[in-house]
Amino acid sequence: MNTTVAENDAERESSATSGPGRRLRTLRESSDLDIARVSVLLHLSEEMLTALEADDYAKLPGPVFIQGYLRNYARLLGVPVEPVLKAYRAASPESSRVPELRITQVSHEVGSGHALVRLATWGIVIGLILLSVVWWRGYLQWPMQVPGGTQSDTATLAEPAKSEGEESDSVQGFPVVEVNEEGEVTLGLPQGVPEPSPEEVTQASNGEGGTAPVAQESKPAAAANTLPDTQLESVEMAAGSGEPSAQDVGQVVLEFSGASWTKIEDASGSFKLEGSNNAGTRQVLKGVPPYRMVLGNASAVKILVNGREFDVTPYSRGNVARLTLDPEKQSQ
């Protein structure tokens, strides 16, 4: 009797001093559970389960995981959980330590999808577009500035102005034809012919007789009365032949002696001539002046304004002419 009590006390002391893993192994063996079966139920490998039953905690991840394994193992075998955990804490003092929490500052990297990056990108793109537009406008207008004169001065081809004396002579070259209400035609003296002064009339009357002035005045009247209608029509046609026709005023014609690329726009924007022209091509501009022109191979292009050649040499840079042409100013 005394021997049996002593053996039970020895088993209790050994179980109390042994670790929780060994106690769980003893319970598993008493329940006739295979270690492979328990590893499947606990979702642990056989190596980790063997280390847990041998209280070899160095082969296990850490105190938190070990306590979790012991808790699940005790529940599987149907034994209280707290005594098992207390035995583990007594056998492993590190299990009671609270793990240190380390705060790591994560730097936020700005990616390509960030709002600031997109705004900066759009700003750069818009700035490049504006610079391109400003440069292009300046490039188009730069050839117009010819040293020694303004754009309007160089773009206007001055015609030799007639003097007042020449205009008066051209007007005086035709007789004056008048038709009264009764249908009588009178051919008068041209304008600008000085009338005889009283002294000349007196001298003529003294030298040739008093009938001379009367005869001189009657000759134009008689000539006017006897002038045929066909001659009157020829006089009117001659008087109007000096005026230019309305179709020729403001006409601009381009003649190409070689291949040339052109871009021409009128003031309204409705007329546009753009493309290449072969040698022998002739283009008549029918838009609203003034015309903005860009002429490639300008030496092969001949511009006729109202039938007169317009020189594009002052507007050429590198055999490319850029100018604004107003034919109405050229015809003045």
C-alpha positions as CSV (number, residue, x, y, z in Angstrom):
1,M,0.0,0.0,0.0
2,N,2.7,2.4,0.9
3,T,4.6,1.5,-2.3
4,T,1.6,2.4,-4.5
5,V,1.2,5.8,-2.9
6,A,4.9,6.5,-3.3
7,E,4.8,5.7,-7.0
8,N,1.8,8.0,-7.6
9,D,3.5,10.9,-5.8
10,A,6.6,10.3,-8.0
11,E,4.5,10.5,-11.1
12,R,2.8,13.7,-10.0
13,E,6.2,15.3,-9.2
14,S,7.6,14.3,-12.5
15,S,4.6,15.6,-14.4
16,A,4.8,18.8,-12.4
17,T,8.4,19.3,-13.1
18,S,8.2,18.2,-16.8
19,G,7.2,20.7,-19.5
20,P,3.8,21.1,-21.0
21,G,4.9,19.4,-24.2
22,R,5.8,16.1,-22.5
23,R,2.5,16.2,-20.5
24,L,0.6,16.5,-23.8
25,R,2.6,13.7,-25.4
26,T,1.7,11.5,-22.4
27,L,-2.0,12.3,-22.8
28,R,-1.8,11.6,-26.6
29,E,-0.2,8.3,-26.1
30,S,-2.8,7.4,-23.5
31,S,-5.5,8.3,-26.0
32,D,-3.9,6.0,-28.6
33,L,-3.4,8.9,-31.1
34,D,-0.8,8.7,-33.7
35,I,1.6,11.8,-34.1
36,A,0.9,11.9,-37.8
37,R,-2.9,12.1,-37.1
38,V,-2.4,14.9,-34.6
39,S,-0.1,16.9,-36.9
40,V,-2.9,16.8,-39.6
41,L,-5.5,18.0,-37.1
42,L,-3.3,20.8,-35.7
43,H,-2.0,21.8,-39.2
44,L,1.6,21.4,-38.0
45,S,4.4,19.4,-39.5
46,E,5.6,16.3,-37.6
47,E,9.0,17.9,-36.9
48,M,7.4,20.9,-35.2
49,L,5.0,18.7,-33.3
50,T,7.9,16.5,-32.1
51,A,9.8,19.6,-31.0
52,L,6.7,20.9,-29.1
53,E,6.3,17.6,-27.3
54,A,10.0,17.5,-26.4
55,D,9.8,21.1,-25.1
56,D,12.5,22.1,-27.6
57,Y,11.4,25.7,-28.1
58,A,14.5,26.7,-30.0
59,K,13.1,24.9,-33.1
60,L,9.8,26.7,-32.8
61,P,8.9,30.2,-34.1
62,G,8.3,32.2,-30.9
63,P,6.5,32.4,-27.6
64,V,3.3,33.7,-29.1
65,F,3.1,30.9,-31.7
66,I,4.1,28.2,-29.1
67,Q,1.3,29.3,-26.7
68,G,-1.1,29.0,-29.7
69,Y,0.1,25.5,-30.5
70,L,-0.2,24.4,-26.9
71,R,-3.7,25.9,-26.6
72,N,-4.9,24.0,-29.7
73,Y,-3.2,20.8,-28.6
74,A,-4.8,20.9,-25.1
75,R,-8.2,21.6,-26.7
76,L,-7.7,18.6,-29.0
77,L,-6.9,16.3,-26.1
78,G,-9.8,17.7,-24.0
79,V,-7.7,19.0,-21.1
80,P,-7.8,22.5,-19.4
81,V,-5.8,25.1,-21.3
82,E,-4.6,27.3,-18.4
83,P,-2.6,24.7,-16.5
84,V,-0.7,23.9,-19.7
85,L,0.0,27.6,-20.4
86,K,1.1,28.1,-16.8
87,A,3.5,25.2,-17.1
88,Y,5.0,26.7,-20.3
89,R,5.4,30.1,-18.7
90,A,7.2,28.5,-15.7
91,A,9.5,26.5,-18.0
92,S,10.2,29.4,-20.4
93,P,10.5,32.9,-18.7
94,E,10.8,34.5,-22.1
95,S,7.2,33.8,-22.8
96,S,6.1,36.5,-20.3
97,R,8.2,39.2,-21.9
98,V,6.2,41.7,-23.9
99,P,7.7,42.1,-27.4
100,E,9.0,45.5,-28.1
101,L,7.1,47.5,-30.7
102,R,9.1,49.3,-33.2
103,I,7.6,52.2,-35.1
104,T,9.0,52.5,-38.6
105,Q,8.2,55.7,-40.6
106,V,7.3,54.8,-44.1
107,S,8.3,57.5,-46.6
108,H,5.5,58.1,-49.1
109,E,7.0,58.2,-52.6
110,V,5.3,60.4,-55.1
111,G,4.3,58.4,-58.1
112,S,3.4,59.4,-61.7
113,G,-0.3,59.2,-60.8
114,H,0.0,61.9,-58.1
115,A,-2.0,65.1,-58.6
116,L,1.1,67.3,-58.2
117,V,3.0,65.3,-60.8
118,R,0.1,65.5,-63.3
119,L,-0.3,69.2,-62.7
120,A,3.4,69.8,-63.3
121,T,3.4,67.7,-66.4
122,W,0.4,69.6,-67.9
123,G,2.0,72.9,-67.0
124,I,5.2,71.9,-68.9
125,V,3.2,70.7,-71.9
126,I,1.1,73.9,-72.1
127,G,4.2,76.1,-71.7
128,L,5.9,74.3,-74.6
129,I,2.8,74.7,-76.8
130,L,2.6,78.5,-76.0
131,L,6.3,78.9,-76.8
132,S,5.9,77.1,-80.1
133,V,3.0,79.3,-81.1
134,V,4.9,82.5,-80.2
135,W,8.0,81.3,-82.1
136,W,5.9,80.4,-85.1
137,R,4.1,83.7,-85.2
138,G,7.4,85.5,-84.9
139,Y,8.9,83.4,-87.6
140,L,6.1,84.3,-90.0
141,Q,6.3,88.0,-89.3
142,W,10.1,88.3,-89.2
143,P,10.8,88.3,-93.0
144,M,8.3,91.2,-93.4
145,Q,10.6,93.6,-91.5
146,V,12.9,94.9,-94.2
147,P,15.6,97.4,-93.1
148,G,15.0,100.9,-94.2
149,G,11.2,100.8,-94.3
150,T,8.1,99.5,-92.6
151,Q,6.0,96.5,-93.8
152,S,3.4,98.7,-95.4
153,D,6.1,100.7,-97.2
154,T,7.8,97.6,-98.6
155,A,4.6,95.8,-99.5
156,T,3.3,98.7,-101.6
157,L,4.6,99.1,-105.1
158,A,4.5,102.8,-105.9
159,E,3.5,103.7,-109.3
160,P,5.0,106.9,-110.9
161,A,2.5,109.6,-110.2
162,K,1.5,111.9,-112.9
163,S,2.1,115.6,-112.5
164,E,-0.7,118.1,-112.5
165,G,0.6,119.4,-115.8
166,E,0.4,116.0,-117.4
167,E,-3.1,115.4,-116.2
168,S,-4.2,118.8,-117.4
169,D,-2.6,118.1,-120.8
170,S,-4.4,114.8,-121.1
171,V,-7.7,116.4,-120.3
172,Q,-7.0,119.3,-122.6
173,G,-6.4,116.9,-125.5
174,F,-10.1,116.3,-126.1
175,P,-12.8,118.8,-127.2
176,V,-15.8,119.5,-125.0
177,V,-19.1,118.2,-126.5
178,E,-22.4,119.6,-125.1
179,V,-25.9,118.6,-126.1
180,N,-28.8,121.0,-125.1
181,E,-32.4,120.1,-124.4
182,E,-33.4,120.6,-128.1
183,G,-30.9,118.0,-129.2
184,E,-28.4,120.4,-130.8
185,V,-24.8,119.4,-130.5
186,T,-22.2,122.0,-129.7
187,L,-18.4,121.3,-129.9
188,G,-16.6,123.7,-127.6
189,L,-12.9,124.4,-127.2
190,P,-10.9,122.2,-124.9
191,Q,-10.5,123.2,-121.3
192,G,-7.5,125.2,-120.5
193,V,-7.4,127.2,-123.8
194,P,-7.1,130.8,-122.9
195,E,-9.8,133.1,-124.2
196,P,-8.6,136.1,-126.2
197,S,-8.1,139.2,-124.1
198,P,-9.7,142.5,-125.1
199,E,-6.3,143.8,-126.3
200,E,-5.9,140.8,-128.7
201,V,-9.4,141.4,-130.0
202,T,-8.7,145.1,-130.5
203,Q,-5.4,144.3,-132.3
204,A,-7.1,141.7,-134.5
205,S,-9.8,144.1,-135.4
206,N,-7.4,146.9,-136.2
207,G,-5.2,144.7,-138.4
208,E,-7.7,142.4,-140.1
209,G,-11.0,144.2,-139.8
210,G,-13.9,144.1,-137.5
211,T,-15.3,140.9,-138.8
212,A,-12.4,138.7,-137.9
213,P,-13.5,137.9,-134.3
214,V,-17.0,137.1,-135.5
215,A,-15.6,134.7,-138.1
216,Q,-13.4,133.0,-135.5
217,E,-16.2,132.5,-133.1
218,S,-18.5,131.2,-135.8
219,K,-16.1,128.5,-137.0
220,P,-16.4,126.4,-133.9
221,A,-20.1,126.8,-133.9
222,A,-20.4,125.8,-137.5
223,A,-18.1,122.9,-136.9
224,A,-20.1,121.8,-134.0
225,N,-23.4,121.9,-136.0
226,T,-21.9,120.0,-138.9
227,L,-20.1,117.3,-136.8
228,P,-21.4,113.8,-137.8
229,D,-22.8,111.5,-135.1
230,T,-20.2,108.8,-135.8
231,Q,-17.4,111.3,-135.0
232,L,-19.2,112.2,-131.7
233,E,-19.3,108.5,-130.7
234,S,-15.6,108.1,-131.5
235,V,-14.8,111.2,-129.4
236,E,-16.8,109.7,-126.4
237,M,-15.0,106.3,-126.9
238,A,-11.6,108.0,-127.0
239,A,-12.4,109.9,-123.8
240,G,-13.3,106.8,-121.9
241,S,-10.5,104.5,-123.2
242,G,-8.0,105.8,-120.7
243,E,-9.9,104.3,-117.7
244,P,-8.9,100.8,-116.6
245,S,-11.6,98.1,-116.6
246,A,-13.1,97.0,-113.3
247,Q,-12.0,93.4,-113.9
248,D,-8.3,94.3,-114.1
249,V,-8.3,96.3,-110.8
250,G,-7.0,94.2,-107.9
251,Q,-6.2,91.1,-110.0
252,V,-3.3,89.0,-108.7
253,V,-1.9,86.2,-110.9
254,L,0.9,83.8,-110.0
255,E,3.0,82.2,-112.8
256,F,5.4,79.4,-112.0
257,S,8.5,78.7,-114.1
258,G,9.5,75.9,-111.8
259,A,8.2,73.6,-109.1
260,S,7.1,75.6,-106.0
261,W,5.1,74.9,-102.8
262,T,2.7,77.7,-101.9
263,K,0.4,78.6,-99.1
264,I,-1.9,81.6,-99.7
265,E,-4.9,82.8,-97.6
266,D,-7.1,85.8,-98.1
267,A,-8.4,88.2,-95.4
268,S,-11.8,86.4,-95.0
269,G,-10.3,82.9,-94.5
270,S,-12.6,81.4,-97.1
271,F,-10.1,81.4,-99.9
272,K,-7.0,79.2,-99.4
273,L,-4.5,77.9,-101.9
274,E,-2.0,75.4,-100.5
275,G,0.0,72.8,-102.3
276,S,2.7,72.3,-104.9
277,N,2.7,73.9,-108.4
278,N,4.5,72.5,-111.4
279,A,6.4,74.6,-114.0
280,G,4.0,76.3,-116.4
281,T,1.2,76.5,-113.8
282,R,-0.8,79.8,-113.6
283,Q,-3.0,80.6,-110.6
284,V,-5.4,83.6,-110.4
285,L,-6.3,84.6,-106.8
286,K,-10.1,85.2,-106.4
287,G,-10.3,85.9,-102.7
288,V,-10.6,89.0,-100.5
289,P,-7.4,91.0,-100.3
290,P,-5.0,91.3,-98.6
291,Y,-3.4,87.9,-99.2
292,R,-0.9,86.2,-96.8
293,M,1.6,84.3,-98.9
294,V,4.3,81.7,-98.2
295,L,6.2,80.9,-101.5
296,G,8.7,78.1,-101.7
297,N,11.3,78.3,-104.4
298,A,10.4,82.0,-104.7
299,S,12.8,82.6,-107.6
300,A,10.5,80.4,-109.8
301,V,7.4,82.4,-108.9
302,K,6.3,85.5,-110.8
303,I,3.5,87.6,-109.3
304,L,1.5,89.9,-111.5
305,V,-0.6,92.7,-109.9
306,N,-3.0,94.4,-112.3
307,G,-0.7,93.1,-115.1
308,R,2.5,94.4,-113.6
309,E,5.2,92.3,-112.1
310,F,5.6,92.4,-108.3
311,D,9.2,91.9,-107.0
312,V,9.3,89.3,-104.1
313,T,13.1,89.6,-103.7
314,P,12.9,91.9,-100.6
315,Y,10.7,89.3,-98.8
316,S,12.8,86.2,-99.6
317,R,14.9,84.4,-97.0
318,G,16.6,81.2,-98.2
319,N,14.6,81.2,-101.4
320,V,11.3,81.2,-99.3
321,A,9.2,84.4,-99.6
322,R,6.8,85.4,-96.8
323,L,4.7,88.5,-97.4
324,T,1.2,90.1,-97.2
325,L,0.1,91.6,-100.5
326,D,-2.7,94.1,-101.0
327,P,-3.4,94.6,-104.7
328,E,-5.6,97.6,-104.1
329,K,-2.6,99.5,-102.7
330,Q,-0.5,98.5,-105.7
331,S,-3.1,100.0,-108.1
332,Q,-3.2,103.4,-106.4
